């Protein structure tokens, strides 16, 4: 028993140290930002999306949905107003500093309406009919995301990418707390059937010509498991599922190999984005028994290089790109040129592979030569959702730490390196991630 508590204490200490890196210098921000405001800025862009969630309703109408689990999925239509580019940087979410949000300077919701399943289907049918390519982009957020986090980040990705795809947000019950990792992980398992049901609906709808999936961090587990279930149930994955983009996936590399195998020979084009200095995934690796996480492997090392190539998985290593937060888990969201490139590829109906002349050169130019392609990589990256740690963690951090009977760290510098047990170094291992 004493060994268990010693191990648990080390994991908690590791998590708290990484938390300190992010919390230092973070300013708090208001909650309940989803209360609709008047549309007062004609220069603002607007992103309309349909949302499906397994979250319960929140007590505060401005939050809409909480981090707790609902018995059945719910649906909502949202329209997010985004201030013009001369007010914010591309790749940024302009969170309001106070309520109500100001559409001239802040992200703001101008419509938020819960609908039933039939209403969601009507919205989707109309949006697909009006889209130029009849494609859908399904976004699945990661660990420690509140409902509003996923809404605003997806709106930013859709707006900045310029993609023509109809936005479909899948948001699962995450408590938005650093120390709720176990609860969040089980919530992804809880949501597998609901996401598979959505995939089955999109596959059968003849009006939808193409489905692309973008997942981040822990959301990759949910995406991969739901695709795996669908493939086993149907005997294959539908051809209209073109691209599955795995951003900083918090997935065991050995499990990924079995998931790909279960999907069969016909599966979407996978694009994998990795960074070996991702401190959030380093903590996850520690929690999961020192087993490498897929988003932190070195794709130049064997067996990864050969196995990824054999499975025709496109890889981009962003380790050398010094952007994003102190955890190096949000590099994707800090690359405006990259999110614009991904939108261009999706809008032109191109599969994200390395057989497009000039694509690799464009990426290298956009990242100042910092990204080194490996495996079958051409060099392609995608703006990812909110980082594993967000500013909202400040609001409940002390309470969560208190439940463990330990004191929160003080005076942690944002430049302090993680402990030796928390580094992200990965070496070659016997099992890889091929079929």
C-alpha positions as CSV (number, residue, x, y, z in Angstrom):
1,X,0.0,0.0,0.0
2,X,2.8,2.4,0.8
3,X,4.3,1.8,-2.6
4,X,1.0,2.8,-4.2
5,X,0.9,6.1,-2.3
6,X,4.5,6.8,-3.1
7,X,3.9,6.3,-6.8
8,X,0.7,8.3,-6.7
9,X,2.4,11.2,-4.9
10,X,5.1,11.3,-7.6
11,X,2.6,11.4,-10.4
12,X,0.6,14.2,-8.6
13,X,3.9,16.1,-8.0
14,X,4.8,15.8,-11.7
15,X,1.3,17.0,-12.7
16,X,1.4,19.9,-10.3
17,X,4.9,21.0,-11.6
18,X,3.7,21.0,-15.2
19,X,0.6,22.9,-14.0
20,X,2.8,25.5,-12.5
21,X,4.5,26.1,-15.9
22,X,1.1,27.0,-17.4
23,X,-0.5,28.8,-14.6
24,X,2.3,31.2,-14.0
25,X,1.4,34.4,-15.7
26,X,-2.1,33.3,-16.8
27,X,-4.8,35.8,-16.3
28,X,-8.2,34.6,-15.2
29,X,-11.1,35.0,-17.6
30,X,-14.9,35.1,-17.1
31,X,-17.0,31.9,-17.4
32,X,-20.5,31.7,-18.8
33,X,-19.4,33.5,-22.1
34,X,-22.0,31.7,-24.2
35,X,-24.9,33.9,-23.4
36,X,-25.9,35.4,-26.8
37,X,-25.2,39.1,-27.4
38,X,-26.5,41.5,-30.0
39,X,-24.7,41.4,-33.3
40,X,-23.0,44.8,-33.1
41,X,-19.9,44.6,-35.3
42,X,-20.5,44.4,-39.1
43,X,-16.8,43.7,-39.7
44,X,-16.8,40.5,-37.6
45,X,-16.8,37.1,-39.2
46,X,-19.3,34.5,-38.2
47,X,-18.9,30.7,-37.8
48,X,-22.1,28.6,-37.6
49,X,-21.8,25.1,-36.2
50,X,-23.8,22.2,-35.0
51,X,-22.8,20.6,-31.8
52,X,-23.5,17.1,-30.4
53,X,-22.5,16.4,-26.8
54,X,-22.8,13.7,-24.1
55,X,-22.4,16.5,-21.4
56,X,-25.2,17.3,-19.0
57,X,-26.9,20.7,-19.0
58,X,-25.2,23.4,-16.9
59,X,-26.9,25.3,-14.2
60,X,-25.6,28.5,-15.6
61,X,-27.3,29.2,-19.0
62,X,-24.1,31.0,-20.1
63,X,-22.2,27.7,-19.9
64,X,-24.9,25.6,-21.6
65,X,-23.3,22.3,-20.8
66,X,-21.2,21.1,-17.8
67,X,-18.5,18.5,-17.5
68,X,-20.8,15.9,-16.1
69,X,-22.2,13.0,-18.1
70,X,-25.7,12.9,-19.6
71,X,-27.8,9.8,-20.2
72,X,-28.4,10.7,-23.8
73,X,-26.7,13.0,-26.4
74,X,-27.9,16.5,-26.8
75,X,-27.6,18.9,-29.7
76,X,-27.2,22.6,-30.2
77,X,-26.8,25.3,-32.9
78,X,-24.2,28.0,-32.2
79,X,-23.0,31.0,-34.1
80,X,-19.8,32.6,-33.0
81,X,-18.8,36.1,-33.9
82,X,-15.0,36.6,-34.4
83,X,-13.4,40.1,-34.5
84,X,-11.6,41.2,-37.6
85,X,-7.9,40.3,-38.2
86,X,-6.7,43.8,-37.3
87,X,-7.9,43.2,-33.8
88,X,-6.5,39.7,-33.1
89,X,-3.8,37.5,-34.5
90,X,-4.7,34.6,-36.7
91,X,-4.6,31.5,-34.6
92,X,-5.7,33.3,-31.4
93,X,-8.9,33.0,-29.5
94,X,-9.8,36.5,-28.3
95,X,-11.4,35.6,-24.9
96,X,-13.5,38.4,-23.4
97,X,-12.0,40.0,-20.3
98,X,-15.4,40.8,-18.9
99,X,-19.1,40.1,-19.6
100,X,-20.8,40.7,-21.8
101,X,-18.3,40.1,-24.6
102,X,-17.7,42.9,-27.0
103,X,-18.0,41.6,-30.6
104,X,-15.6,44.4,-31.8
105,X,-12.7,42.9,-29.8
106,X,-13.8,39.5,-28.4
107,X,-15.1,36.2,-29.5
108,X,-18.9,36.3,-28.8
109,X,-21.8,34.1,-29.3
110,X,-24.7,35.6,-31.2
111,X,-26.8,32.5,-31.3
112,X,-27.0,29.5,-28.9
113,X,-30.0,27.3,-29.2
114,X,-30.5,23.7,-28.1
115,X,-32.3,21.5,-30.6
116,X,-33.5,18.0,-30.7
117,X,-32.0,15.3,-33.0
118,X,-34.5,16.1,-35.8
119,X,-33.6,19.7,-35.6
120,X,-29.9,18.9,-35.8
121,X,-30.5,16.8,-38.9
122,X,-32.4,19.6,-40.5
123,X,-29.6,22.1,-39.7
124,X,-27.0,19.7,-41.1
125,X,-28.9,19.0,-44.3
126,X,-29.4,22.7,-45.0
127,X,-25.7,23.5,-44.3
128,X,-24.5,20.7,-46.5
129,X,-26.8,21.7,-49.3
130,X,-25.4,25.2,-49.2
131,X,-21.7,24.2,-49.0
132,X,-19.6,24.2,-52.2
133,X,-18.1,20.7,-51.7
134,X,-20.7,19.0,-49.4
135,X,-18.0,18.0,-47.0
136,X,-18.1,17.9,-43.2
137,X,-15.3,18.5,-40.7
138,X,-15.8,16.8,-37.3
139,X,-13.8,18.2,-34.5
140,X,-13.1,16.3,-31.2
141,X,-11.4,18.2,-28.4
142,X,-8.9,17.0,-25.9
143,X,-8.4,16.7,-22.1
144,X,-9.3,19.5,-19.7
145,X,-11.7,21.4,-22.0
146,X,-14.8,23.1,-20.8
147,X,-17.7,23.3,-23.3
148,X,-16.9,27.0,-24.1
149,X,-13.2,26.1,-24.7
150,X,-14.1,23.6,-27.5
151,X,-16.7,26.0,-29.1
152,X,-14.4,29.0,-29.3
153,X,-11.3,27.0,-30.4
154,X,-13.2,25.2,-33.2
155,X,-14.7,28.5,-34.3
156,X,-11.2,29.9,-34.6
157,X,-9.9,26.9,-36.6
158,X,-12.8,27.1,-39.0
159,X,-12.5,30.8,-39.5
160,X,-8.7,31.0,-39.8
161,X,-8.5,27.9,-42.1
162,X,-11.1,29.2,-44.6
163,X,-12.2,25.6,-45.1
164,X,-15.6,25.1,-46.8
165,X,-16.5,22.1,-44.7
166,X,-19.6,22.2,-42.5
167,X,-18.4,22.4,-38.9
168,X,-19.6,19.6,-36.6
169,X,-18.3,19.8,-33.0
170,X,-18.3,16.7,-30.8
171,X,-17.7,17.6,-27.2
172,X,-17.5,14.9,-24.5
173,X,-17.8,15.3,-20.7
174,X,-14.5,16.9,-19.6
175,X,-14.5,18.6,-16.2
176,X,-12.0,21.2,-17.3
177,X,-9.7,20.4,-14.4
178,X,-6.1,19.3,-14.5
179,X,-6.6,16.6,-11.8
180,X,-9.6,15.1,-13.5
181,X,-7.5,13.1,-15.9
182,X,-9.0,9.8,-15.0
183,X,-12.6,11.1,-15.2
184,X,-11.9,12.6,-18.6
185,X,-10.4,9.5,-19.9
186,X,-13.4,7.4,-18.9
187,X,-15.6,10.0,-20.4
188,X,-14.1,9.4,-23.8
189,X,-15.0,5.7,-23.4
190,X,-18.5,6.8,-22.3
191,X,-18.9,8.7,-25.6
192,X,-17.6,6.1,-28.0
193,X,-21.1,4.8,-29.0
194,X,-22.5,8.3,-29.5
195,X,-19.6,9.2,-31.8
196,X,-19.9,6.0,-33.7
197,X,-23.6,6.7,-34.2
198,X,-22.7,10.1,-35.6
199,X,-20.2,8.6,-38.0
200,X,-22.8,6.0,-39.1
201,X,-25.3,8.8,-39.8
202,X,-22.7,10.8,-41.8
203,X,-21.7,7.7,-43.8
204,X,-25.3,6.9,-44.8
205,X,-26.4,10.5,-45.7
206,X,-26.1,10.6,-49.5
207,X,-26.0,14.4,-49.5
208,X,-22.7,14.3,-47.7
209,X,-19.8,13.7,-50.1
210,X,-16.8,13.7,-47.8
211,X,-16.1,13.5,-44.0
212,X,-12.9,14.7,-42.4
213,X,-12.0,14.2,-38.7
214,X,-9.7,16.4,-36.6
215,X,-8.9,15.3,-33.1
216,X,-6.6,16.6,-30.4
217,X,-4.8,15.0,-27.5
218,X,-7.2,12.7,-25.5
219,X,-9.8,13.2,-28.2
220,X,-7.8,11.1,-30.5
221,X,-8.5,8.0,-28.4
222,X,-12.3,8.7,-28.8
223,X,-12.0,9.2,-32.5
224,X,-9.9,6.1,-33.1
225,X,-12.0,3.9,-31.0
226,X,-15.2,5.0,-32.7
227,X,-13.7,4.5,-36.1
228,X,-12.5,1.1,-35.0
229,X,-16.0,0.1,-33.8
230,X,-17.6,1.3,-37.0
231,X,-15.1,-0.7,-39.1
232,X,-15.7,-3.9,-37.1
233,X,-19.5,-3.4,-37.2
234,X,-19.7,-2.6,-41.0
235,X,-16.7,-4.7,-42.1
236,X,-15.0,-1.6,-43.5
237,X,-14.8,2.1,-43.2
238,X,-16.7,4.1,-45.8
239,X,-14.7,5.7,-48.7
240,X,-16.2,9.1,-48.0
241,X,-14.1,9.3,-44.8
242,X,-11.1,10.9,-46.4
243,X,-8.8,12.4,-43.7
244,X,-8.3,11.7,-40.1
245,X,-5.9,14.3,-38.5
246,X,-4.3,13.2,-35.2
247,X,-2.9,16.3,-33.4
248,X,-0.7,15.5,-30.4
249,X,-2.5,12.2,-29.8
250,X,-2.5,11.0,-26.2
251,X,-2.7,7.3,-27.3
252,X,-0.5,4.3,-26.5
253,X,1.6,3.5,-29.5
254,X,0.9,-0.2,-29.2
255,X,-2.8,0.3,-28.9
256,X,-2.7,2.5,-32.0
257,X,-1.2,-0.3,-34.0
258,X,-4.0,-2.7,-33.0
259,X,-6.7,0.0,-33.8
260,X,-5.3,0.6,-37.3
261,X,-5.2,-3.2,-37.9
262,X,-8.9,-3.5,-36.8
263,X,-9.9,-0.9,-39.3
264,X,-8.8,-3.1,-42.1
265,X,-7.0,-2.3,-45.4
266,X,-9.4,0.4,-46.4
267,X,-9.1,3.2,-43.9
268,X,-8.8,7.0,-44.2
269,X,-5.6,8.8,-44.8
270,X,-4.1,9.4,-41.4
271,X,-1.9,12.5,-40.8
272,X,0.0,12.4,-37.5
273,X,1.5,15.5,-35.8
274,X,4.1,14.8,-33.2
275,X,6.4,16.9,-30.9
276,X,9.0,15.2,-28.7
277,X,9.1,18.1,-26.3
278,X,5.4,17.9,-25.5
279,X,5.4,18.1,-21.7
280,X,1.7,17.3,-21.4
281,X,2.3,14.0,-23.1
282,X,5.4,13.4,-21.0
283,X,3.1,13.5,-17.9
284,X,0.7,11.2,-19.6
285,X,3.5,8.8,-20.4
286,X,4.4,8.8,-16.7
287,X,0.8,8.2,-15.6
288,X,0.4,5.2,-18.1
289,X,3.4,3.2,-16.9
290,X,6.2,4.9,-18.9
291,X,4.6,3.7,-22.2
292,X,5.2,6.1,-25.1
293,X,2.4,8.3,-26.3
294,X,1.8,8.4,-30.0
295,X,2.1,12.2,-30.2
296,X,5.6,12.3,-28.7
297,X,7.4,9.6,-30.6
298,X,10.5,10.2,-32.7
299,X,9.3,9.3,-36.2
300,X,12.9,9.1,-37.5
301,X,13.6,6.3,-35.1
302,X,13.0,2.6,-35.8
303,X,10.6,0.9,-35.7
304,X,8.4,3.9,-36.0
305,X,9.8,5.2,-39.3
306,X,9.3,1.9,-41.2
307,X,6.0,1.0,-39.6
308,X,4.5,4.4,-40.2
309,X,5.7,4.3,-43.8
310,X,4.2,0.8,-44.3
311,X,0.9,2.1,-43.1
312,X,1.1,5.1,-45.4
313,X,0.7,7.4,-42.4
314,X,1.8,11.0,-43.1
315,X,3.9,12.4,-40.2
316,X,5.3,15.8,-39.4
317,X,7.7,16.3,-36.5
318,X,7.2,19.8,-34.9
319,X,9.8,19.3,-32.2
320,X,12.0,22.1,-33.5
321,X,9.2,24.6,-33.7
322,X,9.4,26.8,-30.7
323,X,5.9,28.2,-30.5
324,X,2.8,27.8,-28.3
325,X,2.6,27.5,-24.5
326,X,5.2,26.3,-22.0
327,X,3.9,22.8,-22.3
328,X,4.6,22.7,-26.0
329,X,1.2,21.1,-26.5
330,X,-0.4,23.9,-28.4
331,X,2.1,24.5,-31.2
332,X,-0.5,23.8,-33.8
333,X,-2.7,26.6,-32.7
334,X,0.1,29.1,-32.9
335,X,0.9,28.5,-36.6
336,X,-1.3,30.8,-38.8
337,X,0.2,29.7,-42.1
338,X,-0.3,26.1,-41.3
339,X,-4.0,26.4,-40.4
340,X,-4.5,28.3,-43.6
341,X,-2.8,25.5,-45.6
342,X,-4.9,22.8,-44.1
343,X,-8.0,24.8,-45.0
344,X,-6.8,25.1,-48.6
345,X,-6.2,21.4,-48.9
346,X,-9.6,20.4,-47.5
347,X,-11.4,23.1,-49.5
348,X,-9.9,21.8,-52.8
349,X,-10.9,18.2,-51.9
350,X,-7.3,16.9,-51.7
351,X,-6.2,14.1,-49.5
352,X,-3.5,15.0,-47.0
353,X,-0.7,13.0,-48.4
354,X,2.8,13.7,-49.7
355,X,2.0,13.3,-53.4
356,X,1.1,16.9,-54.0
357,X,3.9,18.7,-55.7
358,X,5.1,21.7,-53.7
359,X,3.2,20.9,-50.5
360,X,6.3,20.0,-48.5
361,X,8.1,23.0,-49.7
362,X,5.2,25.2,-48.7
363,X,5.3,23.8,-45.2
364,X,9.0,24.3,-44.8
365,X,8.7,27.9,-46.0
366,X,5.8,28.5,-43.6
367,X,7.8,27.2,-40.6
368,X,11.1,28.8,-41.5
369,X,12.6,25.4,-42.1
370,X,12.1,24.2,-38.5
371,X,9.9,21.2,-39.2
372,X,11.7,18.1,-40.3
373,X,9.6,15.6,-42.2
374,X,10.0,11.9,-41.5
375,X,8.5,8.6,-42.6
376,X,6.1,9.4,-45.5
377,X,5.8,13.0,-44.4
378,X,5.5,15.8,-46.9
379,X,5.3,18.3,-44.0
380,X,1.7,19.2,-43.1
381,X,0.4,20.5,-39.8
382,X,-2.9,21.5,-38.4
383,X,-4.1,24.0,-35.9
384,X,-5.2,22.1,-32.8
385,X,-7.8,22.7,-30.1
386,X,-7.2,24.3,-26.7
387,X,-4.1,23.2,-24.9
388,X,-4.2,20.5,-22.3
389,X,-4.1,23.2,-19.6
390,X,-6.2,26.3,-20.0
391,X,-6.6,29.4,-18.0
392,X,-9.8,28.2,-16.5
393,X,-7.8,25.7,-14.5
394,X,-6.9,28.6,-12.2
395,X,-10.5,28.8,-11.1
396,X,-10.7,25.3,-9.6
397,X,-7.1,24.4,-9.2
398,X,-6.8,25.0,-5.4
399,X,-10.1,23.0,-4.8
400,X,-8.9,20.1,-6.8
401,X,-5.5,20.0,-5.1
402,X,-7.3,20.2,-1.7
403,X,-9.2,17.0,-2.3
404,X,-5.8,15.2,-2.4
405,X,-4.7,16.7,0.9
406,X,-1.7,18.5,-0.5
407,X,-0.6,22.1,-0.9
408,X,-0.6,23.8,-4.2
409,X,2.9,25.0,-5.3
410,X,3.7,28.6,-5.1
411,X,6.2,30.8,-6.9
412,X,6.6,28.5,-9.8
413,X,8.3,30.3,-12.7
414,X,6.9,29.9,-16.2
415,X,10.5,29.3,-17.3
416,X,11.2,26.5,-14.9
417,X,11.9,23.2,-16.6
418,X,9.9,20.1,-15.7
419,X,11.5,17.5,-13.3
420,X,13.7,14.8,-14.7
421,X,10.9,12.3,-14.3
422,X,8.7,14.4,-16.5
423,X,10.9,14.9,-19.5
424,X,9.5,13.8,-22.9
425,X,12.5,11.8,-24.1
426,X,11.5,8.8,-26.1
427,X,13.8,6.1,-27.4
428,X,13.1,3.2,-29.8
429,X,10.9,0.5,-28.4
430,X,10.0,-3.0,-29.6
431,X,6.4,-2.3,-30.5
432,X,5.6,0.4,-33.0
433,X,2.4,1.7,-34.5
434,X,1.9,-0.3,-37.6
435,X,-0.7,-2.8,-38.4
